[in-house]
Amino acid sequence: MSGGEDTAWVGDLVHDEDAGRRGIVTDVRGGTVWVLRPEFGTGQWTSPAPERLTVLMPRERMREER
């Protein structure tokens, strides 16, 4: 299972509109809760609303830039 073109998925850098911050999706639990970590630093938070996550850089491009 993978995310659609407009849906954030594991490895994507996103902007979480509800949290007002950028992060990287680290897990999708049961297809209903997205787990994110800060782009820099430690910690994590969850988002139950993938439609509120804007993909800033897809996982494929993130891999290329590392």
C-alpha positions as CSV (number, residue, x, y, z in Angstrom):
1,M,0.0,0.0,0.0
2,S,1.3,3.4,-0.8
3,G,0.0,7.0,-0.8
4,G,-1.5,8.6,-3.8
5,E,0.1,11.4,-5.7
6,D,-1.6,14.1,-3.6
7,T,-1.6,12.2,-0.3
8,A,1.4,12.4,2.1
9,W,3.1,9.1,2.7
10,V,6.0,7.7,4.7
11,G,9.2,9.6,3.9
12,D,7.6,12.7,2.5
13,L,8.5,16.2,3.8
14,V,5.2,17.9,4.6
15,H,3.6,21.0,6.0
16,D,1.0,20.2,8.7
17,E,-1.6,23.0,8.5
18,D,-3.1,22.0,11.8
19,A,0.2,22.0,13.7
20,G,1.6,24.9,11.8
21,R,4.9,23.1,11.2
22,R,7.0,21.1,8.8
23,G,7.8,17.4,9.3
24,I,8.6,14.1,7.8
25,V,6.0,11.4,7.8
26,T,7.4,8.4,9.7
27,D,4.4,6.1,9.8
28,V,0.8,5.7,8.8
29,R,-1.2,3.7,11.3
30,G,-4.2,1.8,10.1
31,G,-4.5,4.3,7.2
32,T,-6.1,6.8,9.7
33,V,-3.3,8.4,11.7
34,W,-0.2,9.9,10.2
35,V,2.9,10.1,12.5
36,L,5.4,12.9,11.9
37,R,8.7,14.0,13.2
38,P,10.2,17.5,12.9
39,E,12.3,18.1,9.9
40,F,15.1,19.0,12.3
41,G,15.4,18.0,15.9
42,T,13.5,15.3,17.9
43,G,10.0,14.5,18.9
44,Q,6.9,13.5,17.0
45,W,3.2,14.3,16.6
46,T,0.3,12.8,14.9
47,S,-2.2,13.9,12.3
48,P,-5.6,12.2,11.7
49,A,-6.2,14.5,8.7
50,P,-3.9,13.7,5.7
51,E,-5.8,16.2,3.6
52,R,-4.3,18.9,5.9
53,L,-0.8,17.7,5.0
54,T,0.8,19.5,2.1
55,V,3.7,17.6,0.4
56,L,6.7,19.9,0.2
57,M,9.1,17.2,-1.1
58,P,8.2,13.7,-2.0
59,R,10.1,10.8,-0.5
60,E,11.8,10.0,-3.9
61,R,13.3,13.5,-4.0
62,M,14.2,13.4,-0.3
63,R,16.3,10.2,-1.0
64,E,18.1,11.9,-4.0
65,E,19.1,15.0,-1.9
66,R,20.7,12.9,1.0
